[in-house]
Amino acid sequence: MRKSTVKTSQRPSAASRQPDANGAPLGHPYGSQSDPQGTPALGHPYGSQSDPQGTQHRRHIPVFRAEVVSALARPAAILIDATIGDGGHAASLLAASGPKARLLGVDLDPAALHEAGHVLEAYGDRVRLVHGTFADIQRIAEEAGFGDATGIVFDLGLRSSLLDQDRGFSFRGSSRLDMRFDSRGQIRLPEPSHSGLRRLARQRGNYTAAEVLRFLSAKDLGDLLRQYGDEHAARKISEGIVTTRRERDIASTSDLV
């Protein structure tokens, strides 16, 4: 069977967790068999009948949801969401693929898996969630019994909810410079390609963003900013970081800016 791959760069109420005849949760925020696109209530992306403005629960809206469903959903599909996040793509795919579809969800962030577990609760044992990295997707799929998957989706990026957490992903407030999806360091990651990060990984293991700023040389920091951030002022910024860290620790986003 042909395998399809798509790359793209919410917790339901008690009533909505009951599946309908097609195996989809009734009134699920991410879609049903009759509405696989999950058309938002009252035309609002987060709205519901009781909360039309969506002020109570701000959920991440998955990108290209219609395109992902169109490309991968099919009866009895065997699906893998390699970066499951809040479970938005996964729920839409399951809803559109009928009661015999199965899905394996993988994420490096345990908090994302927890949220996805609530969103996908109504699908029961048709869903398997695994804490891991998509770098190991072949091994994870084979061990979980999804080696014959018919479709795989990679939604590369980060969940918008991470911007509101104390994990260093945003400058909107002062938060610790962590920036790890797996903040407990439970999953072994591939060795970094950058020589400075590779040395740091060997010395510190599951390093934080603060440790990157603390231990890398000005040259290595400049290389990172230029290579991964397309930053034209990379040298000036890296030298400023090194000068600042001689005077004080850079441990939070407010320290950095």
Secondary structure, 3 states (H helix, E strand, C coil): CCCEEEEECCCCCCHHHCECCCCCECCCCCCCCCCCCCCCHHHCCCCCCCCCCCCCCCCCCCCCHHHHHHHHCCCCCEEEECCCCCCHHHHHHHHHHCCCCEEEEEECCHHHHHHHHHHCHHHHHHEEEEECCHHHHHHHHHHHCCCCCCEEEEECCCCHHHHHCCCCCCCCCCCECCCCCCCCCCCCCCCCCCHHHHHHHHHHCCCCHHHHHHHCCHHHHHHHHHHHHCCCCHHHHHHHHHHHHHHCCCCEHHHHC
